[in-house]
Amino acid sequence: MSLYNKIKKTAIFAMLAIISTGCSVFGVHDYESPSYKVIQQDGDKEIRYYKPFIVAKTTVKGNFKEAQTAAFRILADYIFGNNIKKQKIAMTGPVVQKKDAQNEKIAMTGPVVQSGSGDEWVMTFMMPSTYDMEELPTPRDKRVSFDKIPARYVAVISYGWYGSLERNEDKAKELLDWLAKNTDFKVVSTPMYAGYDPPWTIPFFRHNEMMIELQKK
């Protein structure tokens, strides 16, 4: 193949990649997300009631960014076909990352974000609603497992740009401050980071959330 044809072929592939990811570049999402109903809303904060759904999950060690990259690769590898059936599974959103509950203390009564002493992080991908637990293809990577998330109440604060650890902690504290004034619900989980966009999305169009599970008092 001549150099010209190689360049031409590379350019075509690049154009196809841009076209195929164009929506996500501008933060337009066409994937499935968990179904929920908004119970309360106050600006960028909400309390939602989520229906049950299934997730694939993995646990990795490292700081926030290292764990984010490593865990994403493991789960993406699974849905892209690294399973017994060699079956591709549709991408969904958001991708949720949280501290391993075994290494994280929960601030139950006050607006305090506790990072805990552990360095383990759990990441989850929601599985498409067309699958039952028994129908999901078996992962080849033993680091991937599944969990059924029950119906639950979740407090959420939404924000744009990038979700760095420091910014996520600030947003989690803001959400906990707001929840401390709510007499209808109590906090029952540590904060969870939910990212809705791939790395190439323009920062201005990115959508992030910090989420905290609740129980009715």
N, C-alpha and C positions, 0 to 999 in steps of 0.2 A: 504494500500500500504506500502510495506517495505521501510526502509530507503534507501536501495540500489536502489530500483526502482525509488524512489523519486529523488535521486541524478542523476540516469541515465536519467530520464525524463527531469530534469533541464538542464543537459549537452546537450541533443539533441536540446532543445529549444534554448540554447545559440549558438550552432553550426549553427542552421538554421538562427538565427538573424545575425550572423557574415557573413554567405554566402549571405543572402539577402541584406545586407548593404555593402558588400565588395567593390563595385565600389565607393560608396560615401566615404568610409574610405580613399581612395587614390585620392579623388577629381575627379573621373570620373563621368560625368553627363549624365544620359539617360532620363531626363525629358524635357518637352517642355519649350522653352524660347521665349520671344517676337522676332519677325522677324525684322531684320534691315539690312541696307546697310551702309558700312563705307564710309564716304565722305572725311575725312581727317585723317591722322595718323602721329603721331610723337612719336616714342618709345612706352611708356606705356599710351599715351594719344590718344584719338580718338574723332572725331565728327561723330555721327551716325544719320541716318534717320530711325526712327521706323515707322512701320505700326501700324494702330489702334489695340487696344486689350481691353478686359474687365478685371477689377480687382474687387476682394472682398476686402473691407477695414474696418478698425476699428480704433478708436481713444482712446488712454489711457493716463493717467497722470502718472508722475514719472520721475526719471532720465533715461538716455539712456538705461541702462541695465535692470532696472526694467520694463520699458515700452516695451522693446524688448521681454522679457519673457512673460509678460502678454498678449500683443497683439498677439504674435505667438500662444499662447494657444487658444485664442478666435477663430482665423482664422483656425487653424488646427482642432479644434473641429468641425467647420462647414464642412470642406471638408472630415472629417472622418465620417460624417453621422448625425451630429446634425442639421438636416433640416427636413422640412415637409415630404419629400419623403424618408427620412432615406437613402439617396443615397450618396455613396462615390464618391468623385471627385478626379481625378488624381492630384498629387502634381506637381507644375511647379517651375520655377526659373527665376529670383532671387526673394528673399523676399526683399521688399523695405521699408525702414523706413526713415521718414523725420519729421521735426518739423511741427506742425500745422501751416498752412499759416497765420491764424488769429493772431498768437502770434510771428510771425517771420518777421523781416524786411529784405528786399532784397537789397544786394549790387549791384546796377545796372551798375556802371561805373568803379569800381576799384576792385583790388584783396583783398577784405576784407571779412572775414567770420564773420557774426554777429549771435550770438546764440539766441538773443531775450530774452524776459523776461518771456515767458510762459513755462509751464512744460508739455504741451500736445504733443504727438507724434502720427503720422498717419503711420500705416503699411498696406501694400497692398500685396495680392497674385494675380498673374495673373491667370485668369480662362482659362482652355483649349480652344483652338480655335474652337473646335467642338460645343461649346455652343453659342447661341444667348442670349441676355439679358433676353428675355422672357422665355427661356428654363431652366435657372438656378433654382435649387430648393430653395424655400423660407427658410431663416434661422430661426431657433427657437430662437436664441439669437438676440435681437433687436440691439445689438451693432455692428452687421455685416450689411453692406450695399454694394451697387455695384456702379461702375462708369465706363464709357467708356472713355478710354484714346485715344485722337485723334492722328492722324499722327503728328510727331514732330521731331525736331532736338534735339539731346542730346549730350553734351560733357561728356566724361568718362575718368577717370584715374583708372587703374587696379593695384592691389597689393595683396600680399599674407599674410599669417599668420592671426592673429586675428584682427578684426576691432573694436578697442576700440574707445571711443568717442574722446580722445585726438589724436589718430592716424588718425581717420577719418577727424578731423578738419585740421590737418596738410596737408593731401592729398587734401582736398577741397581747401585750400589756394594755394597749388601748382597748381591745375587745374585752379583756378581763375587767378593766375599770368600768366599762359600760354594763357588763353583766352583774357587777357587784351591787348595782342599783335596781336590779330586776328581782322582784319578789316571787315570781312564778316558777323560776327554774334554778337549778343548782349545777355547778360545774362537776363533771365526772370523768374528764380526760385531760391529758396534756394537750397543748396546742399542736395542730397538724398543719403543715404547709401544703397547699394545693396549687399546682402550676398547670395552666391550661394551654400553653403555647410551646412550640419547638424552639430551639436556640436561635433560629434565623428570623423569628418574628421581630419586626421593628419595635424597639423598646416602648415607644409611645403607645403602641397598640396592644401591649402585653396585658394579660389579666391574671392576677394572683389572688389567692385568698388564704387567710389563716382561719382554721376551723377548730371548734371546741365542742365536744359532745356534752349534751345536757340531759338532765332528768327533771320532770315536773315535780315541784315540791308538794 
